[in-house]
């Protein structure tokens, strides 16, 4: 029996190692291409290991575009969206789980229904509204359409549902206000769900290309994903520097990797907890 269990663990480890290697191959190839010359990238002879690499590629790629502005726009707009969604989703999820009122199930059904609507279907009316108040090509255009999220409400509702309601009733009997209950009991116990929502939202909006491409039209308001296409289009043709393109891609993914490394423990707990309850 022990041998069978050991064989199963070994097989699982082998499968996971193979999957990890396959997942890391594109990352390795991106780094290899970033350090190579254009000639090496298109060399017909396959060389998995790079012999000659040039660190100056990163400096040349960084100076080819105003990346500090792009990063500032991406990080600032994504941070504001995450902050707004944490506030709105927390208040909505708290009312769905801990406040009794008529029609609560209908409200939750409408939230689930809203999750089924493709976001692209709402962009034309949103663009018209923002244009009518002269917010196109501003931070308002990047942030305001995403201050509320049906998915965020659903995710936090699942996280709040794991908190014993007896604790909430006891706090109310002791005279605690709803704000005090939310701040002192609910939020500390729902930390994995909150961090999971923050990470997912930040990554999604940091990588979003379509809406920032539509809502902004000047270089000083562009975000990183749009800047990569801008970078590509500017150098299109025979002179396209693919190694600099890979350098720019590495710049783009670094903030997301750093954020995930800091929040991965809570992220795994939040996703696992939501999946079990769902």
C-alpha positions as CSV (number, residue, x, y, z in Angstrom):
1,X,0.0,0.0,0.0
2,X,2.8,2.3,0.9
3,X,4.6,1.5,-2.3
4,X,1.5,2.3,-4.3
5,X,1.1,5.7,-2.5
6,X,4.8,6.4,-3.1
7,X,4.4,5.6,-6.8
8,X,1.4,7.9,-7.1
9,X,3.3,10.8,-5.5
10,X,6.3,10.2,-7.7
11,X,4.1,10.1,-10.9
12,X,2.3,13.3,-9.8
13,X,5.7,15.0,-9.2
14,X,6.9,13.9,-12.7
15,X,3.8,15.2,-14.4
16,X,4.0,18.5,-12.5
17,X,7.7,19.0,-13.3
18,X,7.0,18.3,-17.0
19,X,4.1,20.8,-16.9
20,X,6.3,23.4,-15.2
21,X,9.0,23.0,-17.8
22,X,6.5,23.4,-20.7
23,X,5.1,26.5,-19.0
24,X,8.5,28.0,-18.6
25,X,9.7,27.4,-22.2
26,X,8.0,30.6,-23.6
27,X,9.5,32.7,-20.7
28,X,12.9,31.3,-21.4
29,X,12.5,32.0,-25.1
30,X,11.4,35.6,-24.3
31,X,14.5,36.2,-22.2
32,X,16.8,34.5,-24.7
33,X,15.4,36.7,-27.5
34,X,15.7,39.8,-25.4
35,X,19.4,39.3,-24.9
36,X,20.1,38.2,-28.5
37,X,20.6,40.1,-31.7
38,X,18.1,40.1,-34.5
39,X,20.4,37.9,-36.5
40,X,20.6,35.3,-33.8
41,X,16.8,35.2,-33.3
42,X,16.3,34.3,-37.0
43,X,19.3,32.0,-37.3
44,X,18.0,28.9,-39.1
45,X,20.3,26.7,-37.0
46,X,18.6,26.0,-33.7
47,X,20.7,27.0,-30.6
48,X,18.8,26.5,-27.3
49,X,21.6,28.2,-25.4
50,X,22.7,31.8,-26.2
51,X,26.5,32.2,-26.5
52,X,26.7,35.9,-27.1
53,X,24.2,38.1,-25.3
54,X,24.0,41.9,-25.0
55,X,22.6,43.5,-21.8
56,X,22.5,46.9,-23.7
57,X,19.4,45.7,-25.5
58,X,17.4,46.6,-22.4
59,X,18.7,50.1,-22.2
60,X,18.1,50.6,-25.9
61,X,14.5,49.3,-25.7
62,X,13.8,51.4,-22.6
63,X,15.0,54.6,-24.3
64,X,13.1,53.9,-27.6
65,X,9.8,54.7,-26.0
66,X,8.6,56.8,-23.0
67,X,8.1,53.7,-20.8
68,X,8.0,55.6,-17.5
69,X,4.8,57.4,-18.6
70,X,3.3,54.1,-19.8
71,X,4.0,52.4,-16.5
72,X,2.7,55.3,-14.5
73,X,-0.6,55.3,-16.4
74,X,-1.0,51.5,-16.2
75,X,-0.1,51.2,-12.5
76,X,-2.1,54.3,-11.5
77,X,-5.3,53.4,-13.4
78,X,-5.1,49.7,-12.3
79,X,-4.6,50.7,-8.7
80,X,-7.5,53.1,-8.7
81,X,-9.8,50.5,-10.3
82,X,-8.7,47.9,-7.7
83,X,-9.3,50.4,-4.9
84,X,-12.8,51.3,-6.2
85,X,-13.8,47.7,-6.8
86,X,-12.7,46.6,-3.3
87,X,-14.9,49.3,-1.7
88,X,-18.0,48.8,-3.9
89,X,-17.8,45.0,-4.0
90,X,-17.2,44.8,-0.2
91,X,-20.3,46.9,0.6
92,X,-22.5,45.0,-1.9
93,X,-21.3,41.6,-0.7
94,X,-21.8,42.5,2.9
95,X,-25.4,43.5,2.3
96,X,-26.0,40.2,0.4
97,X,-24.6,38.0,3.2
98,X,-25.3,39.8,6.5
99,X,-28.2,42.2,5.9
100,X,-31.8,40.8,5.6
101,X,-34.1,42.6,3.2
102,X,-36.8,41.7,0.7
103,X,-35.7,40.8,-2.8
104,X,-32.1,39.9,-1.8
105,X,-32.3,36.7,-4.0
106,X,-33.5,38.8,-6.9
107,X,-30.6,41.2,-6.5
108,X,-28.1,38.3,-6.4
109,X,-29.7,36.8,-9.5
110,X,-29.3,40.2,-11.3
111,X,-25.6,40.3,-10.3
112,X,-25.1,36.7,-11.7
113,X,-26.9,37.8,-14.9
114,X,-24.6,40.9,-15.2
115,X,-21.6,38.5,-15.2
116,X,-23.0,36.9,-18.4
117,X,-23.0,40.2,-20.4
118,X,-19.8,40.6,-22.5
119,X,-18.0,43.7,-21.5
120,X,-17.4,44.7,-25.1
121,X,-21.2,45.0,-25.5
122,X,-21.3,47.9,-23.1
123,X,-18.3,49.9,-24.5
124,X,-20.2,51.9,-27.1
125,X,-22.8,53.5,-24.6
126,X,-20.0,54.0,-22.1
127,X,-17.9,55.7,-24.6
128,X,-20.8,58.0,-25.6
129,X,-21.5,58.9,-22.0
130,X,-17.8,59.7,-21.2
131,X,-17.5,61.6,-24.5
132,X,-20.5,63.8,-23.6
133,X,-18.8,64.8,-20.3
134,X,-15.4,65.3,-22.0
135,X,-13.7,62.5,-20.1
136,X,-12.2,60.7,-23.1
137,X,-8.4,60.6,-23.0
138,X,-8.3,61.1,-19.2
139,X,-7.8,58.9,-16.1
140,X,-11.6,59.1,-15.7
141,X,-12.1,57.3,-19.0
142,X,-9.7,54.5,-17.9
143,X,-11.1,54.1,-14.4
144,X,-14.8,55.0,-14.2
145,X,-16.2,52.2,-16.4
146,X,-14.8,49.6,-13.9
147,X,-15.5,51.0,-10.4
148,X,-18.2,48.3,-10.0
149,X,-17.8,44.6,-10.8
150,X,-20.4,41.8,-10.7
151,X,-17.6,39.3,-10.5
152,X,-16.0,41.1,-7.6
153,X,-19.3,41.1,-5.7
154,X,-19.8,37.4,-6.4
155,X,-16.2,36.5,-5.3
156,X,-16.4,38.5,-2.0
157,X,-19.9,37.1,-1.3
158,X,-18.4,33.6,-1.5
159,X,-15.6,34.7,0.9
160,X,-18.0,36.4,3.3
161,X,-20.3,33.4,3.4
162,X,-17.6,31.4,5.2
163,X,-17.7,33.8,8.2
164,X,-20.0,32.4,11.0
165,X,-23.1,34.5,11.2
166,X,-23.2,33.8,15.0
167,X,-20.2,36.2,15.3
168,X,-22.1,38.9,13.5
169,X,-25.2,38.4,15.7
170,X,-23.1,38.5,18.9
171,X,-21.5,41.7,17.7
172,X,-24.9,43.3,17.1
173,X,-26.2,42.2,20.5
174,X,-23.1,43.9,22.0
175,X,-24.1,47.1,20.2
176,X,-21.5,47.1,17.4
177,X,-22.5,49.2,14.4
178,X,-22.6,47.7,10.9
179,X,-19.4,49.7,10.0
180,X,-17.6,48.3,13.1
181,X,-18.7,44.7,12.3
182,X,-17.5,45.1,8.7
183,X,-14.1,46.7,9.7
184,X,-13.3,44.6,12.7
185,X,-14.8,41.2,12.0
186,X,-15.7,40.7,8.3
187,X,-12.6,42.2,6.5
188,X,-9.9,40.5,8.7
189,X,-11.6,37.1,8.2
190,X,-12.0,37.7,4.4
191,X,-8.4,38.7,3.7
192,X,-7.7,35.9,1.2
193,X,-10.8,36.8,-0.9
194,X,-10.0,40.5,-0.8
195,X,-6.4,39.9,-1.9
196,X,-7.5,37.5,-4.6
197,X,-9.9,40.1,-6.0
198,X,-7.2,42.7,-5.9
199,X,-4.7,40.5,-7.7
200,X,-7.1,39.3,-10.4
201,X,-8.4,42.8,-11.0
202,X,-5.0,44.4,-11.2
203,X,-3.6,41.8,-13.6
204,X,-6.7,42.0,-15.8
205,X,-6.8,45.8,-16.1
206,X,-3.0,46.1,-16.3
207,X,-3.1,43.7,-19.3
208,X,-6.2,45.2,-20.9
209,X,-5.6,46.5,-24.4
210,X,-9.0,47.1,-26.0
211,X,-10.6,49.8,-23.7
212,X,-7.4,51.9,-23.2
213,X,-6.9,51.8,-26.9
214,X,-10.4,53.2,-27.5
215,X,-10.5,55.6,-24.6
216,X,-7.1,57.3,-25.1
217,X,-5.6,58.9,-28.1
218,X,-2.4,60.6,-27.0
219,X,1.0,59.2,-26.0
220,X,0.9,60.7,-22.5
221,X,-2.2,58.8,-21.7
222,X,-1.2,55.4,-23.2
223,X,-0.8,52.4,-21.0
224,X,1.7,49.5,-21.3
225,X,-0.3,47.1,-23.5
226,X,-1.2,49.9,-26.0
227,X,2.4,51.1,-25.9
228,X,3.6,47.7,-27.0
229,X,1.5,47.7,-30.1
230,X,2.5,51.4,-30.6
231,X,6.1,50.2,-30.3
232,X,5.5,47.4,-32.8
233,X,3.8,49.6,-35.3
234,X,6.4,52.3,-35.2
235,X,9.1,49.8,-36.1
236,X,7.1,47.7,-38.4
237,X,8.8,46.5,-41.6
238,X,12.2,45.0,-42.3
239,X,13.8,47.0,-39.5
240,X,11.6,45.6,-36.8
241,X,13.8,44.9,-33.8
242,X,12.3,41.7,-32.3
243,X,14.9,41.6,-29.5
244,X,13.8,45.1,-28.3
245,X,10.2,43.9,-28.5
246,X,11.1,41.1,-26.2
247,X,12.8,43.5,-23.9
248,X,9.7,45.6,-23.8
249,X,7.6,42.5,-23.0
250,X,9.9,41.7,-20.1
251,X,9.4,45.3,-18.8
252,X,5.6,44.7,-19.1
253,X,5.4,41.4,-17.2
254,X,7.8,42.4,-14.3
255,X,5.2,44.3,-12.1
256,X,2.7,41.4,-12.4
257,X,5.3,38.8,-11.5
258,X,6.4,40.9,-8.4
259,X,2.8,41.4,-7.3
260,X,2.0,37.7,-7.6
261,X,5.1,36.7,-5.7
262,X,4.0,38.9,-2.8
263,X,0.4,37.8,-2.8
264,X,0.5,34.2,-4.0
265,X,-0.1,32.7,-0.5
266,X,-3.4,34.6,-0.1
267,X,-4.3,34.1,-3.8
268,X,-4.2,30.3,-3.5
269,X,-6.2,30.3,-0.3
270,X,-8.7,32.7,-1.8
271,X,-9.2,30.7,-5.0
272,X,-9.3,27.4,-3.1
273,X,-11.8,28.6,-0.6
274,X,-14.1,30.1,-3.2
275,X,-14.0,27.0,-5.3
276,X,-14.9,24.7,-2.4
277,X,-17.8,26.9,-1.4
278,X,-18.9,27.3,-5.0
